[in-house]
Amino acid sequence: MIEAGINASDLNMYEEDRIWSCYSRDKVDIGEELAKVIRTLNKEFPLAKPIRALSIGSSAEPQFRILETACRGGLYLLDIDKKSLDIIKERVKRQRTNHVATIRGDYNRIFLNTKHTAAFLRHKLAGQTVNLINLHHSLYYSPKSDWAAIFASLYSRILAAQGAIHAVLMASETKDEYSSTWLYNHFAGKFFGCHNYQDLAGFGRRLAKGQVFKKSQAFINTHRVRFFVNDFGKFMSVVWMILLYPNVHKYTLSQREEITEHIYRKFWLKKKPLIQMQDHLVVYKNIGLRGLI
């Protein structure tokens, strides 16, 4: 079992994310909150107005069924991973959902640069702003120090006069030893002196005070998401994804053995699920009614 858990660290991130999506409540949780955001926009907009949306870091499952049906004015899926986008392209072609477009690119490079943002709007969005922007687990790939600039760029240049931004991220702090946050802070802290400082909830509380967002409503909520699969190798593959091995942290073999033994004793023998506390941040722009979250 320990060997199987260590070998699971060889899976690529796409496969790890697929297992997480399949056996956790993550996509359902995000979908429920996304539906509330779309409901708020529909309440504000005329019936004849189609919603346009941009999903950033969309991967192969960007709440596709919800977004495709709700955003008939155009759905744009931006991701750096070609394999994920190829899956979406095949689905778009097979199901003839011609209002859906895939865009390959690095959102950090695009939205941290004024000229690149303007070019993205002009060439990739046909010069038309969008009513909904989703950042579902994608802010992991940018430092917290860049978030304010990315949000300001999206809010002021890509988001339409009325719209919403929905972001989701693992909570940065919790005392629950069965949580993904605790595992990362414990093992990345022990072996690399690292800590999860990507506090989306705290960022959201500060965001509304900024000059750029003075006409916005910002809402924050934290949900408890459960993950369990009756296969130790698959279970461990998600643990390696959370611990950012090997793309960020290159744990040694002895360190991986220690981590695997911890998960085996703490989780597997007791059949305990892995818990993820995840923060939702919704920013509504020029919405007259009180938005849902």
C-alpha positions in Angstrom: 0.0 0.0 0.0 2.8 2.4 0.9 4.5 1.6 -2.4 1.3 2.2 -4.3 0.9 5.6 -2.6 4.4 6.7 -3.4 4.0 5.5 -7.1 0.8 7.7 -7.3 3.1 10.7 -7.2 4.1 10.0 -10.8 0.6 10.9 -12.2 0.4 14.2 -14.1 -1.7 17.0 -12.7 -4.5 16.5 -15.3 -5.1 12.9 -14.1 -4.9 14.0 -10.4 -7.4 16.8 -11.0 -9.7 14.3 -12.9 -9.7 12.0 -9.8 -10.4 14.9 -7.5 -13.3 16.1 -9.7 -14.7 12.6 -9.9 -14.7 11.7 -6.2 -15.1 15.0 -4.4 -18.0 17.4 -4.1 -15.9 20.2 -5.4 -17.6 20.6 -8.8 -21.1 20.4 -7.3 -20.2 23.0 -4.7 -18.8 25.4 -7.3 -21.8 24.7 -9.5 -24.3 25.5 -6.8 -22.7 28.9 -6.1 -22.2 29.6 -9.8 -26.0 29.0 -10.3 -26.7 31.6 -7.7 -24.5 34.2 -9.4 -26.1 33.5 -12.8 -29.6 33.7 -11.2 -28.6 37.2 -9.8 -27.5 38.4 -13.2 -30.6 37.0 -14.9 -32.8 38.9 -12.3 -31.0 42.1 -13.2 -30.8 41.8 -17.0 -33.7 41.9 -19.5 -34.9 38.5 -20.7 -33.6 39.2 -24.2 -30.1 40.0 -23.1 -27.8 36.9 -23.5 -25.0 36.5 -20.9 -21.4 36.4 -22.0 -18.8 34.7 -19.9 -15.0 34.1 -19.5 -13.8 31.1 -17.5 -10.1 31.5 -16.6 -8.0 28.4 -15.9 -11.0 26.4 -17.0 -9.3 23.0 -17.4 -11.5 20.3 -19.0 -14.5 20.7 -16.8 -15.3 24.4 -16.3 -18.8 23.8 -15.1 -19.4 23.3 -18.8 -23.1 22.3 -18.7 -24.1 25.2 -16.6 -22.1 27.8 -18.4 -22.8 26.6 -21.9 -26.6 26.7 -21.4 -26.6 30.0 -19.4 -24.2 32.0 -21.5 -25.6 32.0 -25.0 -24.0 35.3 -25.8 -20.6 33.6 -25.9 -18.5 31.4 -23.6 -14.8 31.8 -23.7 -12.5 29.2 -21.9 -9.0 30.4 -21.2 -6.4 27.8 -20.1 -2.6 27.3 -20.5 -3.0 23.5 -20.8 -3.4 22.2 -24.3 -4.7 18.8 -23.3 -7.6 20.2 -21.4 -8.6 22.6 -24.2 -8.4 19.8 -26.7 -11.0 17.9 -24.7 -13.3 20.9 -24.8 -12.7 21.5 -28.5 -13.7 17.9 -29.2 -16.9 18.3 -27.2 -17.7 21.7 -28.8 -17.3 20.1 -32.3 -19.3 16.9 -31.4 -22.2 18.8 -29.7 -22.1 21.8 -32.1 -22.0 24.4 -29.4 -20.6 27.1 -31.6 -21.0 29.9 -29.1 -18.1 28.3 -27.1 -14.5 29.2 -27.8 -11.3 27.9 -26.4 -8.3 30.2 -25.9 -4.8 29.0 -24.9 -2.8 31.4 -22.9 -1.3 32.4 -19.5 -3.7 34.6 -17.7 -0.9 36.1 -15.6 0.9 37.3 -18.7 -2.3 38.7 -20.2 -4.0 40.4 -17.3 -0.9 41.9 -15.6 -0.1 43.9 -18.7 -2.4 46.7 -19.9 -1.5 46.2 -23.6 -2.0 42.5 -23.4 -5.3 42.9 -21.7 -6.5 45.3 -24.5 -5.3 43.0 -27.2 -7.1 40.0 -25.5 -10.3 42.0 -25.4 -9.9 43.1 -29.0 -8.7 39.8 -30.6 -10.1 37.0 -28.4 -13.4 38.5 -27.2 -14.2 40.2 -30.4 -14.0 43.6 -28.7 -17.0 42.8 -26.4 -16.8 42.7 -22.6 -18.3 39.9 -20.6 -20.9 39.8 -17.9 -19.4 36.9 -15.9 -15.8 36.0 -15.1 -14.9 32.8 -13.3 -11.6 32.0 -11.5 -12.4 28.5 -10.1 -9.2 27.3 -8.4 -7.0 29.2 -10.9 -5.6 31.8 -8.5 -3.2 29.1 -7.2 -1.1 29.9 -10.2 -0.4 33.5 -9.4 1.2 35.1 -6.3 -1.1 36.8 -3.9 0.7 40.1 -4.5 -0.6 40.0 -8.1 -4.2 39.4 -7.3 -5.2 43.1 -6.8 -3.8 44.0 -10.2 -5.4 41.0 -11.9 -8.8 41.7 -10.4 -8.5 45.4 -11.2 -7.7 44.6 -14.9 -10.6 42.1 -15.2 -13.1 44.4 -13.4 -12.3 47.6 -15.2 -11.4 46.3 -18.7 -12.9 42.9 -19.3 -16.1 42.9 -17.2 -19.1 44.7 -18.7 -20.8 47.7 -17.0 -22.9 45.1 -15.1 -21.6 41.8 -14.2 -19.9 39.5 -11.7 -16.6 37.8 -10.9 -16.7 34.5 -9.1 -13.5 33.1 -7.5 -12.9 29.9 -5.6 -9.8 28.8 -3.6 -8.8 26.5 -0.8 -8.9 28.3 2.5 -5.5 29.3 3.7 -6.1 28.4 7.4 -7.9 25.7 9.4 -7.1 23.6 12.5 -8.8 20.5 11.0 -6.0 17.9 10.7 -8.0 16.0 8.1 -8.1 19.0 5.7 -6.1 19.7 2.6 -5.0 23.1 4.0 -3.6 21.5 7.2 -1.7 18.8 5.1 -0.1 21.5 2.9 0.8 23.8 5.7 2.2 20.9 7.8 4.3 19.1 5.2 5.3 22.0 3.0 6.1 23.9 6.2 8.1 21.0 7.7 10.2 20.2 4.5 10.4 23.6 2.7 9.4 26.3 5.2 6.4 27.1 3.1 2.9 28.2 4.2 -0.3 28.8 2.3 -0.7 32.6 2.2 -3.3 32.6 -0.5 -6.1 34.0 1.6 -9.0 34.6 -0.8 -11.4 35.5 2.0 -9.1 38.2 3.5 -8.4 39.5 0.0 -12.1 39.8 -0.7 -12.7 41.8 2.5 -10.0 44.3 1.5 -11.0 44.4 -2.1 -14.3 46.3 -1.7 -12.5 49.1 0.0 -10.4 49.9 -3.1 -11.2 52.8 -5.4 -11.6 50.6 -8.4 -14.3 48.5 -6.8 -16.3 51.3 -5.1 -19.5 50.4 -7.1 -19.2 46.7 -6.3 -20.7 44.3 -3.8 -18.3 41.7 -2.4 -19.5 38.5 -0.8 -17.4 35.8 0.9 -18.5 32.3 2.0 -16.6 29.2 3.1 -17.8 25.7 2.3 -16.8 22.2 3.5 -16.0 19.8 0.6 -15.5 16.1 1.1 -13.2 13.8 -0.9 -12.9 10.0 -0.7 -12.2 7.1 -3.1 -11.8 3.5 -2.2 -8.5 3.1 -3.9 -5.4 4.2 -1.9 -3.3 5.0 -5.1 -6.1 7.4 -6.3 -6.5 8.9 -2.8 -2.8 9.6 -2.7 -2.7 11.1 -6.1 -4.9 13.9 -4.9 -2.7 14.3 -1.8 0.3 14.8 -4.1 -1.7 17.4 -6.1 -2.5 19.3 -2.9 1.1 19.1 -1.8 2.2 20.5 -5.2 4.6 17.6 -6.0 6.7 17.8 -8.2 6.0 21.0 -10.1 6.5 23.2 -7.0 7.9 21.1 -4.2 10.3 18.2 -5.0 9.9 16.0 -1.9 12.7 13.4 -1.5 11.8 9.7 -1.5 12.1 9.5 2.3 9.8 12.5 2.6 7.3 10.9 0.3 7.4 7.8 2.4 6.7 9.8 5.5 3.8 11.6 3.9 2.4 8.3 2.5 2.6 6.6 5.9 0.9 9.5 7.6 -2.0 9.4 5.1 -2.2 5.6 5.5 -2.5 5.7 9.3 -4.4 8.9 9.7 -6.9 8.6 6.8 -6.9 5.2 5.1 -7.0 2.8 8.1 -9.9 4.9 9.6 -11.6 5.4 6.2 -11.6 9.1 6.9 -12.3 11.5 4.0 -10.1 14.3 3.0 -11.8 17.6 3.8 -11.3 20.8 1.8 -12.5 24.1 3.3 -12.8 26.4 0.3 -13.6 30.1 0.1 -16.0 31.6 -2.5 -15.6 35.3 -3.4 -18.2 37.0 -5.6 -17.8 40.6 -6.7 -20.9 42.1 -8.3 -20.5 45.3 -10.5 -23.3 47.8 -10.7 -26.0 45.3 -9.7 -28.9 47.1 -8.1 -30.3 44.2 -6.0 -28.4 42.4 -3.3 -26.5 39.6 -5.0 -26.8 35.9 -4.0 -24.0 33.8 -2.7 
